[in-house]
Amino acid sequence: MKRIYEFKCEIHGIFEEYVEYSQEHTCPTCGQLSPKIISAPQIKLEGITGAFPGAAMSWEKKHIEKLAQERKKESS
């Protein structure tokens, strides 16, 4: 199965390639063998809770709706 991996060339730096799993790949610029590097995934979590942004927004929306219903009951 092909995936996107990051490799590091000593001369040209980091580059990405869509390849089968391999530990080394050649640099597209100079042809030098370049080892695969492990990079951090880019995942955005919500503040302190660690929840995904959608979960926090959903909770807030439900909370506001619940407060509105309670105020409506109190006023009637």
Secondary structure, DSSP 8 states (H G I E B T S, - for coil): -EEEEEEEETTTEEEEEEEES-SEEE-TTT--EEEEE--------BTTTTB-HHHHHHHHHHHHHHHHHHHHHHH-
